[in-house]
Amino acid sequence: MEKLFQDALALSAAVRGGEVSVTEVVEACLSRIEKSEPALHGFITVDAEGALSQAKEMQKKISSGEMRGPLAGVPIAVKDNISTWGLRTTCASRMLADYVPVYDATAVAKLRDAGMIVIGKTNLDEFAMGSTTETSFFGVMKNPWDLSRVPGGSSGGSCASVAAGEVPLALGTDTGGSIRQPSAFCGVVGLKPTYGTVSRSGLIAYASSMDHIGTIAGSVRECAALLDVIAGKDEKDSTAAERCKQSKQGNAYTDHTDNTTFLSSTSQTDLQGMKIGVPQQYLSTDVNPQVKDAVLAAAGALTYAGAEVEMFDLPMTDEAIAAYYVIACAEASANLARFDGVKYGHRAASYQDLHEMVRRSRSEGFGAEVKQRILLGTYVLRAGFYEDYYLKAQLAKEQIAKAFAEAFERYDVILTPTAPTTAPKLGESLADPLAMYLGDVDTVAVNLAGLPAISVPCGLDSQGLPIGLQIIGNHFREDQILRVASAYEAIRGEFMSPCDTAEERPS
């Protein structure tokens, strides 16, 4: 069971082959969660009863041959800002502490249709606003590699739960790096697809023009297989469409992660003819030297697979952080206006009139970071400030997208660090919010441009903390980033998990 559990595809094959039952798999997950959670706090809600009930029903379908998908019978965790029918969805906020959706997000419905078992909802920064998973109303999340450090955010719970072996797969969301950055800090693979590849229906919005649902796993191939499940058009979301042609086996993305040719090849030319660019701005003096060295070593390894790698200049990088936070906060201000205590969210216990009810409900329901971003967003949208801030940010966004488009005329993919440092200590980022915002410097431009990107572990620093390699592709070219990531993964070899470093870690 332990070896199979390390790979979701192998685990499903074992279930479909009768080597292990779905119930046994779910029980193994629940046992691991029970052991790890007191230390980690990666889950807000664990649906043990519901997961076991799902397991029994799914076992019947698998045994009868009705359900034969490549991830059938596999447990999965879902970030707690993605709606799940009958299962509490809180956004890690007091505002939605008791909210139970009456419908599944489209991505979750597709998980169930594929035979996967939703085992619980993972912790996050409140309303996905943060980079550390420390702003959750339900408590601080910790990094399984080092419990004194943050797991990253806002999908810290999803990434840490995979890293800690609590679940083989998880869904996260990414508005400015919220899948990729915690994946780097936790030493797992995190994939943010092109905007529109996965339906946002049922995702509780932070910044609608940049929100993405993506996949988290222990390997590139598992991430791609999960993307095969959740991608595609949706009549409930006009921005979602069928973007990638499926193979005869129905695998639009997994087919691009087959590294058996690479592993058996003597010439090692799987990436022959591919051009990879490394932006100089992403390797500036602000980047930790150990992170820089690891990324450059990974770039060198890809030349071994036949790729041509070169440094280049990518303009507008310095403007990305400012543009991102102006736009994201403006959209958050509009999206979160619905939580006023009238129809949605927490309502204050006592008030004199409607205005006081709204004011007190929002004051009590939202945490400090969410309030700060709502205020900033409201400010930049005010008459007199709109043109000075919001409009300029939108113009910068266009220029950033143009800079990437020009880069992709020369390169197939772009290689950068996922984050300029490894995981900081708990409390450090909250003590210096500006530094926390600047920590997103390597990821936010990708969201502004709506591009696909993946983070893959590429080493450990001197303190034994994971380092992430980010591979960015052109619009709807997930095939290329998956191909490069899979080739690098094969060259690198198996990456250890935090559970390999101490028998009972993280508990």
C-alpha positions as CSV (number, residue, x, y, z in Angstrom):
1,M,0.0,0.0,0.0
2,E,2.8,2.5,0.9
3,K,4.5,2.2,-2.4
4,L,1.3,2.4,-4.4
5,F,0.2,5.4,-2.4
6,Q,3.2,7.3,-3.8
7,D,1.7,7.4,-7.3
8,A,-2.0,8.1,-7.9
9,L,-2.0,6.4,-11.3
10,A,-0.5,3.2,-9.9
11,L,-2.8,3.3,-7.0
12,S,-5.9,3.5,-9.3
13,A,-4.5,0.6,-11.4
14,A,-4.1,-1.5,-8.2
15,V,-7.7,-0.7,-7.2
16,R,-9.0,-1.6,-10.7
17,G,-6.9,-4.7,-10.6
18,G,-8.4,-5.9,-7.4
19,E,-5.1,-5.6,-5.4
20,V,-6.5,-3.2,-2.9
21,S,-10.0,-1.9,-2.3
22,V,-11.2,1.8,-2.5
23,T,-12.2,1.5,1.2
24,E,-8.7,0.4,2.2
25,V,-7.2,3.3,0.3
26,V,-9.5,5.9,1.9
27,E,-8.9,4.4,5.3
28,A,-5.1,4.7,4.8
29,C,-5.6,8.4,3.9
30,L,-7.8,9.0,6.9
31,S,-5.2,7.3,9.2
32,R,-2.4,9.4,7.8
33,I,-4.5,12.6,8.2
34,E,-5.4,11.7,11.8
35,K,-1.7,11.3,12.6
36,S,-0.4,14.4,10.8
37,E,-3.2,17.0,11.4
38,P,-2.4,18.0,15.0
39,A,0.9,19.3,13.8
40,L,0.2,20.4,10.2
41,H,-3.4,21.7,10.2
42,G,-3.7,21.2,6.5
43,F,-7.4,20.5,6.5
44,I,-10.3,22.7,7.6
45,T,-12.9,19.8,7.1
46,V,-12.2,16.1,6.9
47,D,-15.3,14.2,5.6
48,A,-14.4,10.8,6.9
49,E,-18.0,9.4,6.9
50,G,-18.7,10.8,3.4
51,A,-15.4,9.6,2.0
52,L,-16.0,6.0,3.2
53,S,-19.6,6.1,1.8
54,Q,-18.2,7.3,-1.5
55,A,-15.6,4.5,-1.4
56,K,-18.2,1.8,-1.0
57,E,-20.3,3.1,-3.9
58,M,-17.2,3.5,-6.1
59,Q,-16.0,0.0,-5.4
60,K,-19.2,-1.3,-6.7
61,K,-18.8,0.6,-10.0
62,I,-15.2,-0.4,-10.4
63,S,-15.9,-4.1,-9.6
64,S,-18.7,-4.1,-12.2
65,G,-16.6,-2.5,-14.8
66,E,-18.7,0.7,-15.0
67,M,-15.9,2.9,-13.8
68,R,-12.4,2.3,-15.3
69,G,-10.8,5.7,-15.5
70,P,-7.1,6.2,-14.8
71,L,-7.8,7.9,-11.5
72,A,-10.9,5.9,-10.4
73,G,-10.9,5.2,-6.6
74,V,-8.2,7.8,-5.8
75,P,-8.8,10.1,-2.9
76,I,-8.3,13.8,-3.4
77,A,-8.3,17.0,-1.3
78,V,-10.0,20.1,-2.5
79,K,-9.0,23.7,-1.5
80,D,-11.7,25.2,0.7
81,N,-12.7,28.0,-1.7
82,I,-14.1,25.5,-4.3
83,S,-17.7,24.6,-3.7
84,T,-18.6,21.0,-2.7
85,W,-22.2,19.9,-2.4
86,G,-23.2,19.1,1.2
87,L,-19.6,19.8,2.4
88,R,-18.7,23.0,4.3
89,T,-16.9,25.5,2.1
90,T,-15.5,28.3,4.2
91,C,-12.7,30.2,2.3
92,A,-10.9,30.0,5.6
93,S,-13.0,32.9,6.8
94,R,-15.4,33.6,9.7
95,M,-17.6,35.2,7.0
96,L,-18.4,31.7,5.6
97,A,-17.6,29.5,8.6
98,D,-21.0,27.7,8.4
99,Y,-21.6,27.8,4.6
100,V,-22.6,24.5,3.0
101,P,-23.0,24.7,-0.8
102,V,-26.0,23.1,-2.5
103,Y,-24.0,22.4,-5.6
104,D,-20.6,21.1,-6.7
105,A,-18.1,23.3,-8.6
106,T,-17.8,22.0,-12.2
107,A,-14.2,20.8,-11.4
108,V,-15.4,18.9,-8.4
109,A,-18.3,17.4,-10.4
110,K,-15.8,16.2,-12.9
111,L,-13.7,14.6,-10.1
112,R,-16.7,12.6,-9.0
113,D,-17.6,11.6,-12.5
114,A,-14.1,10.2,-12.9
115,G,-14.5,8.1,-9.8
116,M,-12.4,10.1,-7.4
117,I,-13.1,10.4,-3.7
118,V,-13.3,13.9,-2.1
119,I,-11.8,13.3,1.3
120,G,-11.9,16.9,2.7
121,K,-11.3,20.6,2.3
122,T,-7.9,22.1,2.8
123,N,-6.7,25.1,4.6
124,L,-5.8,28.4,2.9
125,D,-5.2,32.1,3.4
126,E,-8.5,33.7,4.0
127,F,-10.3,34.1,0.7
128,A,-7.1,33.1,-1.0
129,M,-5.5,36.4,-0.1
130,G,-2.0,35.6,1.1
131,S,1.3,33.8,0.4
132,T,1.7,31.8,3.7
133,T,-1.5,30.2,4.8
134,E,-1.2,32.1,8.1
135,T,-4.3,34.3,7.7
136,S,-6.8,31.5,7.9
137,F,-9.6,32.0,10.5
138,F,-9.2,28.3,11.3
139,G,-5.6,28.4,12.3
140,V,-2.1,28.6,10.9
141,M,-0.8,25.9,8.5
142,K,2.7,24.6,8.8
143,N,5.3,23.2,6.4
144,P,5.8,19.4,6.6
145,W,9.5,19.9,5.8
146,D,10.0,22.1,8.8
147,L,7.2,22.9,11.2
148,S,8.7,26.2,12.1
149,R,8.1,27.4,8.5
150,V,5.2,28.4,6.3
151,P,3.9,26.1,3.5
152,G,3.4,29.0,1.2
153,G,0.0,30.1,0.0
154,S,-2.7,30.5,-0.6
155,S,-3.0,26.8,-1.5
156,G,-0.7,25.9,1.3
157,G,-3.1,23.2,2.7
158,S,-3.4,21.4,-0.6
159,C,0.3,21.4,-1.3
160,A,1.3,20.4,2.3
161,S,-1.3,17.6,2.4
162,V,0.2,16.1,-0.7
163,A,3.8,16.6,0.5
164,A,3.0,15.0,3.9
165,G,1.4,11.9,2.3
166,E,-2.1,12.7,3.6
167,V,-3.5,12.5,0.0
168,P,-2.0,11.6,-3.3
169,L,-3.6,14.5,-5.2
170,A,-5.2,17.9,-4.5
171,L,-7.0,20.8,-6.2
172,G,-5.7,24.3,-5.6
173,T,-6.4,27.8,-7.0
174,D,-3.9,30.2,-8.4
175,T,-4.5,34.0,-8.7
176,G,-1.0,35.2,-8.5
177,G,1.1,32.1,-7.8
178,S,-1.0,30.4,-5.2
179,I,-0.5,26.9,-6.5
180,R,3.1,27.2,-7.8
181,Q,4.7,29.1,-4.8
182,P,3.4,26.7,-2.1
183,S,4.3,23.7,-4.4
184,A,7.9,25.1,-4.4
185,F,7.9,25.5,-0.6
186,C,6.5,22.0,0.0
187,G,8.5,20.1,-2.7
188,V,5.6,19.0,-4.8
189,V,4.5,19.6,-8.4
190,G,1.9,22.3,-9.0
191,L,0.3,23.1,-12.4
192,K,-1.6,26.3,-13.2
193,P,-3.2,25.9,-16.7
194,T,-4.0,28.6,-19.2
195,Y,-6.8,30.9,-18.2
196,G,-10.0,29.2,-19.4
197,T,-8.7,25.7,-19.5
198,V,-10.6,24.8,-16.3
199,S,-14.1,26.1,-15.5
200,R,-14.2,28.6,-12.6
201,S,-17.9,27.8,-12.0
202,G,-18.2,27.1,-8.2
203,L,-14.9,28.8,-7.4
204,I,-15.5,31.6,-4.8
205,A,-13.9,34.5,-6.6
206,Y,-11.0,36.6,-5.4
207,A,-9.9,38.3,-8.7
208,S,-12.0,36.8,-11.5
209,S,-9.8,37.8,-14.4
210,M,-6.8,35.9,-12.9
211,D,-8.3,33.1,-10.8
212,H,-7.4,29.6,-12.0
213,I,-8.1,26.1,-10.7
214,G,-5.1,23.8,-11.0
215,T,-3.6,20.5,-9.9
216,I,-1.1,19.4,-7.3
217,A,0.6,16.1,-7.1
218,G,3.9,14.3,-6.4
219,S,4.8,14.1,-10.1
220,V,4.3,15.8,-13.4
221,R,2.4,12.9,-14.9
222,E,-0.1,12.8,-12.0
223,C,-0.7,16.5,-12.3
224,A,-1.3,16.1,-16.1
225,A,-3.7,13.1,-15.4
226,L,-5.7,15.2,-13.0
227,L,-5.9,18.1,-15.5
228,D,-7.3,15.6,-18.0
229,V,-10.1,15.1,-15.6
230,I,-11.0,18.7,-14.8
231,A,-10.3,20.6,-18.0
232,G,-12.8,21.4,-20.7
233,K,-15.7,23.6,-21.7
234,D,-18.6,24.4,-19.4
235,E,-21.8,26.1,-20.2
236,K,-21.8,27.7,-16.7
237,D,-18.5,29.5,-17.5
238,S,-18.2,31.5,-20.7
239,T,-14.4,31.7,-20.3
240,A,-14.0,27.9,-20.2
241,A,-13.6,26.0,-23.5
242,E,-12.2,22.8,-25.0
243,R,-8.7,23.9,-25.8
244,C,-6.6,20.7,-26.1
245,K,-7.4,17.9,-28.5
246,Q,-7.7,14.5,-26.7
247,S,-6.0,11.3,-27.9
248,K,-8.0,8.2,-28.6
249,Q,-7.5,7.3,-25.0
250,G,-9.0,10.6,-23.9
251,N,-5.7,11.9,-22.5
252,A,-5.2,15.5,-23.7
253,Y,-2.4,16.2,-21.3
254,T,-1.0,12.9,-19.9
255,D,0.3,11.8,-23.3
256,H,2.8,14.7,-23.1
257,T,4.4,13.3,-19.9
258,D,5.6,9.9,-21.2
259,N,9.3,9.9,-20.4
260,T,9.9,6.2,-21.1
261,T,11.6,7.1,-24.4
262,F,13.9,9.5,-22.5
263,L,14.7,6.9,-19.8
264,S,15.6,4.2,-22.4
265,S,17.4,6.5,-24.8
266,T,21.1,6.5,-25.2
267,S,21.3,9.7,-27.2
268,Q,19.1,11.7,-24.7
269,T,17.5,13.9,-27.3
270,D,13.9,14.1,-26.1
271,L,14.0,17.9,-26.2
272,Q,15.9,18.2,-29.5
273,G,15.0,21.4,-31.3
274,M,13.3,23.0,-28.3
275,K,14.4,26.5,-27.4
276,I,14.3,27.5,-23.7
277,G,14.7,31.1,-22.5
278,V,15.8,32.1,-19.0
279,P,15.0,35.8,-18.2
280,Q,17.8,37.7,-16.6
281,Q,15.4,39.7,-14.5
282,Y,14.3,36.5,-12.6
283,L,17.9,35.8,-11.5
284,S,18.6,39.2,-10.1
285,T,20.4,40.0,-6.9
286,D,17.2,39.6,-4.9
287,V,17.1,35.9,-5.6
288,N,18.6,33.6,-3.0
289,P,22.0,32.4,-4.4
290,Q,21.1,28.8,-3.7
291,V,17.8,29.1,-5.6
292,K,19.6,30.7,-8.5
293,D,22.3,28.0,-8.6
294,A,19.6,25.3,-8.5
295,V,17.6,26.8,-11.4
296,L,20.7,27.3,-13.5
297,A,21.7,23.7,-12.8
298,A,18.2,22.6,-13.9
299,A,18.6,24.6,-17.1
300,G,21.9,22.9,-17.7
301,A,20.4,19.5,-17.2
302,L,17.8,20.3,-19.9
303,T,20.6,20.8,-22.5
304,Y,21.5,17.2,-21.7
305,A,18.1,16.3,-23.1
306,G,18.8,18.2,-26.3
307,A,17.3,21.6,-25.6
308,E,18.9,24.9,-26.5
309,V,19.0,27.2,-23.4
310,E,19.9,30.8,-23.4
311,M,19.5,33.9,-21.2
312,F,17.4,36.8,-22.5
313,D,15.9,40.1,-21.4
314,L,12.2,40.1,-20.5
315,P,10.9,43.7,-20.0
316,M,8.1,44.9,-17.7
317,T,9.0,42.5,-15.0
318,D,9.4,45.2,-12.4
319,E,5.9,46.5,-13.0
320,A,4.2,43.1,-12.5
321,I,3.8,43.2,-8.7
322,A,2.3,46.7,-8.7
323,A,-0.1,46.0,-11.6
324,Y,-1.1,42.7,-10.1
325,Y,-2.0,44.0,-6.6
326,V,-3.9,47.0,-8.0
327,I,-6.0,44.8,-10.3
328,A,-6.5,41.9,-7.9
329,C,-7.5,44.2,-5.0
330,A,-9.9,46.1,-7.2
331,E,-11.6,42.9,-8.3
332,A,-11.6,41.6,-4.8
333,S,-13.4,44.7,-3.6
334,A,-16.2,44.1,-6.1
335,N,-16.4,40.3,-5.6
336,L,-16.5,40.4,-1.9
337,A,-19.1,43.2,-1.7
338,R,-21.8,40.4,-1.8
339,F,-20.8,39.3,1.7
340,D,-22.8,41.9,3.6
341,G,-24.8,39.8,6.1
342,V,-28.0,40.3,4.1
343,K,-28.0,37.3,1.8
344,Y,-24.5,35.9,2.1
345,G,-22.1,35.3,5.0
346,H,-21.8,36.1,8.7
347,R,-24.4,38.4,10.2
348,A,-23.7,40.4,13.3
349,A,-25.8,39.5,16.4
350,S,-26.9,43.0,17.3
351,Y,-27.4,46.2,15.3
352,Q,-29.6,49.2,15.1
353,D,-30.3,49.5,11.4
354,L,-29.2,48.1,8.0
355,H,-26.1,50.2,7.7
356,E,-24.8,49.1,11.1
357,M,-25.7,45.5,10.3
358,V,-23.6,45.6,7.1
359,R,-20.7,47.4,8.8
360,R,-20.6,45.2,11.9
361,S,-21.1,42.0,9.9
362,R,-18.2,42.8,7.5
363,S,-16.0,44.0,10.4
364,E,-16.6,40.8,12.3
365,G,-16.6,38.4,9.3
366,F,-13.4,39.5,7.5
367,G,-9.8,39.2,8.8
368,A,-7.2,42.0,8.6
369,E,-5.6,41.0,5.3
370,V,-8.9,40.7,3.5
371,K,-10.0,44.1,4.9
372,Q,-6.7,45.6,3.8
373,R,-7.1,44.4,0.2
374,I,-10.8,45.4,0.0
375,L,-9.8,48.9,1.2
376,L,-7.0,49.2,-1.3
377,G,-9.3,47.9,-4.1
378,T,-12.0,50.4,-3.2
379,Y,-9.5,53.2,-3.2
380,V,-8.0,52.6,-6.6
381,L,-11.5,52.3,-8.1
382,R,-12.7,55.7,-6.7
383,A,-13.4,58.6,-9.1
384,G,-10.2,60.6,-9.3
385,F,-7.9,57.7,-8.6
386,Y,-9.2,55.2,-11.3
387,E,-7.1,56.7,-14.1
388,D,-4.0,57.1,-11.9
389,Y,-4.0,53.5,-10.6
390,Y,-6.4,51.0,-12.0
391,L,-6.2,52.1,-15.6
392,K,-2.4,52.3,-15.5
393,A,-2.3,48.8,-14.0
394,Q,-4.5,47.5,-16.9
395,L,-2.1,49.2,-19.4
396,A,0.9,47.6,-17.6
397,K,-0.9,44.2,-17.8
398,E,-1.3,44.6,-21.6
399,Q,2.4,45.4,-21.9
400,I,3.4,42.4,-19.8
401,A,1.3,40.1,-22.0
402,K,2.9,41.7,-25.1
403,A,6.4,41.1,-23.6
404,F,5.7,37.4,-23.1
405,A,4.2,37.1,-26.6
406,E,7.3,38.5,-28.1
407,A,9.4,36.1,-26.0
408,F,7.4,33.1,-27.2
409,E,8.2,34.1,-30.8
410,R,11.8,33.0,-29.9
411,Y,11.3,30.4,-27.2
412,D,9.1,27.4,-26.7
413,V,9.1,27.7,-22.9
414,I,10.6,30.1,-20.3
415,L,12.4,28.9,-17.2
416,T,12.5,30.8,-13.9
417,P,12.7,30.2,-10.2
418,T,9.2,29.6,-8.8
419,A,10.0,31.8,-5.8
420,P,13.1,33.9,-5.0
421,T,13.6,32.2,-1.7
422,T,12.7,28.9,0.1
423,A,10.0,28.8,2.8
424,P,10.4,31.6,5.4
425,K,9.8,31.2,9.1
426,L,6.3,31.4,10.5
427,G,5.4,35.0,11.4
428,E,8.2,36.6,9.3
429,S,5.9,37.5,6.3
430,L,3.1,38.8,8.4
431,A,5.5,41.1,10.2
432,D,6.6,42.6,6.8
433,P,3.6,42.5,4.4
434,L,5.5,44.3,1.7
435,A,8.1,41.6,1.7
436,M,5.3,39.0,1.4
437,Y,3.9,40.7,-1.6
438,L,7.3,41.0,-3.3
439,G,7.7,37.2,-2.7
440,D,5.2,36.7,-5.5
441,V,7.5,38.5,-8.0
442,D,8.3,35.3,-10.0
443,T,4.6,34.2,-10.4
444,V,2.2,37.1,-10.8
445,A,3.2,38.1,-14.3
446,V,2.1,34.7,-15.5
447,N,-1.4,35.3,-14.2
448,L,-1.6,38.8,-15.6
449,A,-0.8,37.2,-19.0
450,G,-3.1,34.2,-18.5
451,L,-0.3,31.8,-19.3
452,P,0.2,28.1,-18.2
453,A,3.0,27.3,-15.8
454,I,4.2,24.5,-13.7
455,S,6.5,24.3,-10.6
456,V,8.7,21.3,-10.2
457,P,11.1,20.6,-7.3
458,C,14.7,21.1,-8.4
459,G,16.7,20.6,-5.2
460,L,17.1,21.5,-1.6
461,D,18.9,24.4,0.0
462,S,21.5,24.2,2.8
463,Q,18.7,24.0,5.4
464,G,17.0,21.0,3.6
465,L,14.1,23.1,2.2
466,P,12.8,22.5,-1.3
467,I,13.5,24.8,-4.2
468,G,11.0,25.2,-7.1
469,L,11.7,25.4,-10.9
470,Q,9.0,27.3,-12.8
471,I,8.4,26.4,-16.5
472,I,6.1,28.8,-18.4
473,G,4.5,28.2,-21.7
474,N,2.6,30.1,-24.3
475,H,-1.2,30.2,-24.2
476,F,-2.7,26.6,-24.3
477,R,0.7,25.0,-24.7
478,E,0.5,22.9,-21.6
479,D,1.9,20.1,-23.8
480,Q,5.2,21.9,-24.0
481,I,5.6,22.7,-20.4
482,L,4.6,19.2,-19.5
483,R,7.1,17.8,-21.9
484,V,9.9,19.9,-20.5
485,A,8.9,19.3,-16.9
486,S,8.6,15.5,-17.5
487,A,12.1,15.4,-19.1
488,Y,13.6,17.3,-16.3
489,E,11.9,15.1,-13.7
490,A,13.4,12.0,-15.5
491,I,16.9,13.6,-15.4
492,R,16.6,14.7,-11.8
493,G,15.4,11.3,-10.6
494,E,13.0,10.7,-7.7
495,F,12.6,13.6,-5.3
496,M,12.4,12.8,-1.6
497,S,9.4,13.7,0.5
498,P,9.5,15.2,4.0
499,C,8.3,11.8,5.3
500,D,11.6,10.4,4.0
501,T,13.7,12.5,6.4
502,A,12.2,11.4,9.7
503,E,10.0,8.4,10.4
504,E,7.1,10.2,12.1
505,R,7.3,13.5,10.4
506,P,5.3,15.8,10.2
507,S,3.5,14.6,13.3
